[in-house]
Amino acid sequence: MPAYLWLVPVLPVIGLILILASGHYRPRWSGYLAVAAIGISFLLAFLAMGELIGQGTVGTASRVETFDWFRVGSISLQLGLIFDPLAAAMLVLVAFISLVVQIYSLGYMAGDPGYTRYFAFMCIFTAAMLGLVLAPNFLQLYIFWELVGLSSYLLIGFWYERPAAAAAAVKAFVTTRLGDLGLLTGILILYSRTGSFDFSQIAAAVRAGNLGTGLLTLAMLLVFLGAVGKSAQFPLHVWLPDAMEGPTPVSALIHAATMVAAGVYLIARTFPLFAASAAAMQVVAWIGGFTALFAATQGLVMTDIKRVLAYSTISQLGYMMLGLGAASLAAGMFHLITHAFFKALLFLAAGAVIHQLGGEQNLLAMGGLFRRMPVTALTFLCGALALAAIPPFSGFWSKDEVIAAVERSGNLALTLLALVTSGLTAFYIFRAWFLAFLGQPRGALPVDRGRDHASGHGPGTHQPDAGEASPVLVAPLVILAVLAVGAGLVGSPLLGGGFAVFITGSAEVSPGLDPGLAFLSTAISLVGILLAWAYYGAGWLSAEATAQSIRPIYMLLVNRYYLDDLYAWLVRRVLLGLSSLLAWFDRQIIDGAVNGLAWLCYAVFGWALTRLQTGRTPSYALGFVVGVVVIVLVAIVFPPAR
């Protein structure tokens, strides 16, 4: 293990300290300090992965260094680092995406009153995610897991003066806490039966049969609940679309390689434990597959460009979970890697559009931007083609791996679900591209967007003379576009499935391209693109007429299946109702019993004794004499034993 590896998560912390020390006097330095700190972290992570590859280390071979944090009796709690191909790939990915986002933020956040605070929060976020990746045990992972949640709360609610942003931050924090409670419970169950938090020791205990199948399944389902919250899987996905209230670079970082990727990485890191429970794997696969389709249907009708991408993220995370649940660690992680590049690209390109249009996020108020923002349009197109899984773009290779893994598992229903979702994905992302970049500028439109409203930016801010964004915004788009096109080749069958070999140590996990399945998935995606062109490009079909013909379904999708309403009703009627009942029980029964006992004591003893308090000295003297006489008589009648 490289001796400098510990610096990778520590450098962003050093950057944070320097920002806090200098930000008040030199606010502009904050961005440069964040870029420098995270840039060096990326270089060190890249060098560390290079050493790993140079040593021929592949698959599950890992190196762990730990030290005692503290001891309580015979219990020793440890901190340390784990470094294997899985950690190396994630470490480079997180550091790289964070670096690109920080560079982009130099231009995007320029002039914002919270400029220094923004980069301080970003350093915390990056350090927490890097620390999570390097955690060798559940205890350390959980600490950084919660730090990721805290920093995401701070960033989503960065513009806290806006009620919508503050509410979105609270919603994200509370929703993910539900999943975190499950994760903590699962960790404690595993510890209670194995006496260890260490991943490798728990895996050894499972192989030795120290955990029954039922208990292991329960523990892993609870661990998966934590991933459901962080990675926005159904039914805890509702926080992610509202997280768009944060700055667009925050959205890019959260959706590409940090918070939402944490849940997928958790499943990958504990993959041997999940693999030991067939029931748990089935749950992961079905939740992932359903989430992919469920979110994709909502992406079809969103008019806020960031919300389209948000539902896309939820859907793609479902694909990753589907791949892992189909027992393919390589497919799930491969899609996580490629998705990070093209989803960061899509968000940052959307941010460039929003920035140049003065905050406009409504797709129906855009149009014709290709002529004025050609680089942004072309880079967004690269991301869209990768997301739609069109060959040879990166998303094709990774999504094909996921679908092939599901098909090999023999689950026809999930295979069909994944294929249908592929077509929906192509439709909604090209719908967004056609609306934003083709046609004529539409400007402000009196559009009834229902609940799909922009985060504080109402229509009417369209700038007809908007041009290409500044180089500091465009350069990251070009870099990510290159990766969105070519990164998938690293793990493609054309190069022997190199990523799968690196992660798992075996070429057999990537048996090669299935031509029939690849052709079918690509054809379905192309049909989705063609339909999007028919509606929003050529105008052959009317979206408004279609929406009216299926209005109940359309309103169901626009209102996001009314899940937010359901949760609000449950909180208002059930949770608060139960709380009111318990409060009444506490006041009337518990407090009433205590108060009643006090009243009874006073009624029986207090009243009589208070009558003896006359305040007259002769009465007290008489009482003293009577008491002495009584004591003497008792002593005479009942003499003490000698």
N, C-alpha and C positions, 0 to 999 in steps of 0.2 A: 504494500500500500504506500503511495507517495507520502513523504513526510509533510508535504505542504497541503495535503488535502483538507485539513481542518480550516485552512484560510478561506476556502470557497464560501462557506456560509458566514464566516466572521467578517470578511471584507465589507459586505453591505452594512453590517453593524458599525464598523469603523466609519463608513461613509455617513451613516445616521448621526454619529457623535459629532463628526466634523460639520455636518449641516446644522445641527443644533447650536454648535459653538459659533459658527460664522454667519448663519442665515439672517440674523437681525441686522448685521452690518453690511453684508454683501449678499443680498438675496439671489442675485444672478448666479453666484457660485454654487448654489444648491444643486442645480441641474448638472453642472459640470462635475461636481463631486460624486453625485449618484452615478453618472455615466462612467466615471473613472473607476469607482469601486466595483461596480457590477461588470465593467469591461475586464478588469483584472481577474475577477472571479471566473468569468467565462474562459479566459485564456488558461487559467490553472485547471479548470475542469476539462478543457480540451486536451491539455498536455497529459492529464491523468488518464483520460481515455486512450490517448495515443500509447502511453506506457502499457496499459492493459492489453491493447491489441498487439503491441510489439512483443509482449511476453507470451502471446498465444493463448491468453485466458479467454475462454468462451463458456457459455452456459451458466450453470448454477455454481461454479467455483467462486467462492467469495472469501474475502479477507476481512476479518473483524478485529478491531482494536477497542478494548473497553478499559475502564477504570472504575473503582468503587466511588459512587457518589456519596452514599452514607450507608451505615449499617444500623439496623434495629434488631438487637438480639442476634439470632442466626440468619436473619433476612438481610441480604445485600442487594441494594439497588444500584444499577450501573448505568453509566453513560458511555458512549463511544461512537465509532464510525463503522459502517459497512460499505464495502466497495466491491462490486461485481458488475458484470455487463449491464444488468438491469439498472442499477444505480448510476452507472457511468452514462448510459444513454439519457436518462432522465435529467441528470445533473447538467449535461451539456445543453439539452433542450431548454430547460428552465432558465439557465443563465443567458443563453443566446436570445430567446424571445424577450426576456426582461431587458436586455441591453438594447435591442432594437426599439422596444417600446419607450425606453428612457430617452433615446436619441430623438425619436418622433415627438416626445412630450416637450422637448426644448422649444419647439416651434408651436405646438398645439396649446400649451399652457402659458405661453409668454403673455405677460400682462395680467395674469390672474392674481387677485389679491392674496390667494393662498398658495402661491408658487412654492415657497420654501416648505410649507407644511405638506404639500403634495409629494415632493420628492423624499421627504422624511418618511412618510407613510409607505411610499414605494420601496424604500430600502428595507423597512420592517417586513413588508410582504415578501420580498424576494428572499431575505435571510430566513424567514420562517419556512418557506417552501424548500429551499436548499437544505435546511436542517432536517426537514421531514424526510427528504429523499435519502439522506445519509444515516437515518436512525436504524440501529441494529436490533431494536427491541420495541415492544408495544408501549412501554412506559415513555420512552423518549419520543416515539412517534406521536403519542397522544398529546404531549406537551406542545410540540410544534404544530400539530393538527389544530389545537385551540388557538395558537398564535396566528395561524393562517385565517381562522375564522374571525378573530379580533381585527386583524389588519384589513380584511375584506369589508368588515363593518365600517371601519374608518374611511375607506376609499369609496364605497358605494354612497355613503352619506357625506362625501367630501363637501358638496354644496349644501350643507346642513340648514342654511337659512331658507331653503326651499322646502316646504312641507312634504312634497312628494319624495324628495331625496331622503329626508330624515325617516319617513315612513318605510321606504324601501330598505334602508339599512337595518332598521329594527326587524322588518319582516325576514330578511335574509338571516339575521343573527338568531332569531327565535326559531325559525323553521329548521335551520341546520342543527340547532341544539337538540331537537327531537331525535335526529339521527345520531348525534354524538352521545346521547344517553344510552342508546342501544349499543354503540361501539364500546363505551366504558363497561357496560354490563357484560358484554361478550368477552372483553379482556379479563375481567375479574373471574369469570367462569373458567377460562383457560388457565389463569394463574392458580386458582384454587385446586385444580386437578393436576397441574404439572409443577407448581412451585417456582415457575420461571416466567419472565416476560420476554425472554430471548426468542426470536423467531426460530432459529435452528434447533434450540432445545425443545421447544414446543412441538416442532415437526417430528423430532426424534421420539418424543413421548407418544405422539399420535401413531407413528409407525410401530411402536412397541405395544400398542393396544391399551394404553393407560386411560384413554377416553373412550367411552362407549359411543356407538354410532349416533344414538339419539342426542346425547349431550353435546357431541361435537357438532352435529347439525344445528342445534339450537345456538351454540356459541358462534358459529360462523354466520348464521342468519342475522344475529345481532350485530356482528362486525359489519356485515353487508349493509345493515340499516344505516350505519355511519357513512358508508359510501353512497347510499341512496340520497342522503341529505347533502353531502358535499358535491356530488356529481349530478345533482338535480334529476334524479330518476323518479318516475311516478311512484307514489303520489306526493313526494316532497319536492317536486320540481317548480312549484309556484313562485319561489323567490327569485328565480333567475331572470325571467323577463322584466321584473321590476328593478332588477339590479342595473338596468340600462340608465337609471337616473344618475349614475356616476359619470365622470368624464370618459370619453370614448377610449382613450388609451388604457384606462382602468378596465373597461369592458374587454378590450383585446387581450390584456394580460390574464384576467380572470378566466376568460373563455378558451384561451389557447393553451396555456401551459402551467397554470398555477392552481387556483382553488378547485375548479371542476376536475382537473386532472388528478388531484390528490386522491379522490375516491377510486378512480381506475387504478392508480398506482398501488393503493392499499390492497385491492384484490390481487394485483399482480405480485406484490411482495409476499402475500400470504397464500399464494396459489397452491402450494403443496397441501395446505390445510383444507382449502376448498375442494381440491381434487380428491381428498379422502372421503368426501361426503357427496354422493351422487345427487341427493335431494337438494343440497345447497346449490350445487352447480345448475340444476334445473331451474331453481328460483332465480338465480342470476341471469340465466339465459332468457327466461320468459319475461322478467321485468325489463331487461334490456331491449328485447325485441318489441314488446308492447310500447315502451317509451319511445323508441325510434319512430314507430308509425304514428303514435298519439301526438307527438310534438310536430311531426311533419305536416299533419293535417291542419294544424293551427297556423303554421308558417304560410299556408296557401292564401290566407286572407288578411294578414297583417299589412298595414300601410306605413307604419313607422319602420324605416330601414334598419334601425338597430334591433327592433323586436323581431323582424324577419330572421336576422342573424342569431338572435338569442334562441329562438325555437329551433333553428338549425343546429345550434350547439347541443341543445338537449337531445335532439334526434341522433346526432353523431355520437354522443356519449352513450346512447342506447346501443348503437352499433358496437362500440368498444366492449360494453358489458356483454352483449350477445356473443362476440367472439370469445371472450374469456369464459363465459358460461358453456360454450361449445367445446371447452377443454383445449383451446388454442391460445396459449400465452403469447405466442409470437404474433398471431393475427391481431389480438386486442391491442398489444403495445405498438405494433406497426401502424395501426390506424391512429393511435394517439399521437405518434410522432408526425405523420403526414398531416393530420388534422391541425396540429399546432401551427404549422407553417401557413396553410391556406386560410385558416380561420383568423389568424392574426392579420394576414393580408387583407381579408375582407373587412374586418373591423377598422383597420387603419385607413383603408381606402374610403370606407363610409365616413370615417371621421374627417378626412380631407374634404369630402363633399359637404358635410355639415359645416365645417369651418369656413369654407368658401361661400356658402350660402347664408351666412349669418345666423346659423343655428337651426336652419330648417331641416327637419327629419322626415317629413311627410312625403312619401314617394309620389303621391298624387299631385304634389305641388312642384315636382321637379320636371325632368324631361329635357332632351336636347343637350345634355352636358358633354357628350362625346366631343363635340366640336370645340368646346372651350376648355375641357380638361381631358385631353386625349390620353396622357400617361396614366392618370388615375383610372380612366375608363378601361384601358387595356389591362392594367394590373388587376383591377376588379374582375375583369373577364377571365384572367388566368385563374384567380381564386375560384370563380364560379365553375369553370370547367373541371377544376380539381375536385370541388365539392360534388359536382354532378357525376364524378367518376368516369369521365371521358378519357380514353387512352390517347396519348401516353402520360397524361397528367398524374401527379402523385396519388391523388385520391382513388384512381382506378385500381392501382396495384394493391393498396391496403384494403379497400372495400371488397375487392374480389377475394382477398385472403379470408376476410370475415365470412362472406357468403359461402365460399368453398368449405370453410371449417364447419359451418352450420349444416351444409348439405352432406358432408362426410359423417356428421353425427347421426344422420338418419331421421332428423326431425323435419318432415316435409312442410308442416305448418309454419314453422319459423323461417324456413327457406323462402317460402312464398311471401311471408310478411316482409322479409328483408328486401326481396326483389320489388315489391310494390312500393316500399318506402323509397327505394332508389329512384323510381319514376317521379314520386311526389317531390323529392329533393331537387331534382333537375328542374321541375316546373317552378317551384317557388323562388329559387335563386335566380333563374333567368327572367322570371316575372319582375323581380327587383331590378335586374340590369336593364331590361327593356324600358321600364318606367323611368328609371333615373337617367339613362344615357342616350336613348334614342328618341325620335319624335321631335316635337317642338316644345320650347319652354312653356310650361303651363302657369307658372307663377302661383299666387295665392288662390286657392279654390275653397269655396264654402262646403267642405266635405264633412259629412256626418261620419266621424270615425269611431263612434261608439266608445268602447272602453280602450280602444287601441289609440291612445293619445300620445303625442310627443311629450317628452319629459320637460315640460315647462316652456317649450318653444312652439308657440301657436303658429298657424299658417299666416302668411303675409310678409315673411322676411326674405322671400326669394330675391336674389340679386341678379338681374338679367345680364349684367356685365361681368359676372364672376369668371375668373380665369383659373389657370393651373395653380396649384398650391405651391408654397415655397419649397426650395430644394431640401430643407431639413425634414419636410413632411413627405416629399416624393421619394427621396433616396431609400428609406426603409421599405417603401412599397416595391421598388425595383428589386431589391435584394430578396424580399420574401416571394416575389413573383417567380424569380429564378428557381427558388427552392420548391415552390408549389408545382412547377413544371417538372423538375428533375429529381427531387429528393426521393420519390418513390422507386426510382430505378435501383437504389441501393438494396432494397429488399425484394426486388422483382425476380421472378424465375429466370429472366434473361441473364442475370448475374448470379444465378445459383442460390437465390434466397439468402443473401448474405446476412441480412438483419436477423432472420430466424435462427441461423447458425450461431450468430454472435450471442443472442439472448438465451437460447436453449441448449446450444452445443450440439445440435443434431440437424442434419439436412433433411431428415425424414419428415419433420414437422411441416415442411414446405414442399409438397410433392410435385409442384409445378403448376403451370397455368392450365385450367380446365377450359379448353376452347369453347365448348358448347355453353357452359355457364357464363363465361366472360362475354360471349356474343349476346346471350339473352339479356344479361344485366345492362350491357351497353345499349342494346336496342331499346330497352324500356326507358333508359335515361334519355335517349334521343327522342323518343316519343314525347316525353315530358317537356323537352326543350321545344319541340315542334308545336305542342299545344300552347306553351307560353308565347311563342311567336304569333300563333293564330289569334290569340286574345290581345296581346299587348304590343306586338310588333307590327304585323300586317293589318290588324283590325278585321280579320275575316270573321271572328266571333265576338260577341258582345259579353263582356264580363258582367255588366249590369243586368242584362237579360238573364244570364245564367244564374246570377245571385237571386234574382226575383223568382225564378222558376223553382229553386230549391231553398227558398228563404228560411224555413225552419232549420235546415242543416247549416246554412250560411250564418244565421244568428247564433247557432250553437257554437260554431267555430270562432266567430268574432268575440263572443263572450267567454271564450276559453273553457267551454264545456261547463260553465257556471261553477267551476271548482272553487274559485275565490269566494263566491257567494255562499257555497256550501260550508267552507271553512269559517267564514264570518258568522254564519248562522250557528254553527257548532260552538264557536267561542261565545257568542252572545247568549244563545239559549241554553246550551248544555253546560259548557264550562263555567260561565258566569252564574248560571242558575244553580249549579251544584255548589259553587263557591258561596252563593247567598244562603243556600240551605245549611251548609256547614257553619257559616258565620252565625246563623240563627241558633243552631245547635250549641255552638260555643257560648253564645251569650245567654240563652235561656236555660240550657240543661247544665253545662259545665259550670259557668259562672253562677247560675241560679242555685245549683247544689251547694256551692261554697257559701254564697250569701245566705241561703236558707239555714245552713248549719250555724252560721254566726248569729242569725236571728234567734234560732232555737236556744242556743247557749245563753243568750241574753235573757230570753223569756223565762228560762228555768232557773238560772243561777244569778244572772246579772241584776234582775229587779230586786230580788230578796237581799242580796248583798249591798246594793246601793242604799237600801233602807237603813242599814246599820251605820252608815256614814252620816252622823248627826252634826258633827262639828262641836259637840259639848264635851269638855274635859271630864266632868263627873261621870258621864256615860261610858267613856273609854276606861276610866279607873274601875268602874263597876264591872265592866266586861273583863278586865284583867284579873280582878279578884275571883270572879266566877270561874274563869279559866283555870286559875291555880287550884281552886277547890276541886274542880272536876278532875284535874290531873292527880291530885293527892288521893281522892277517893278511888280512882282507877288503880293506883299503885297499891292501896290497902287491900282492895278486893282481889286484884290479880297481881300478887307479888311477883317480881321478876325471879326467874330461876337462878339459883346459886350454883 
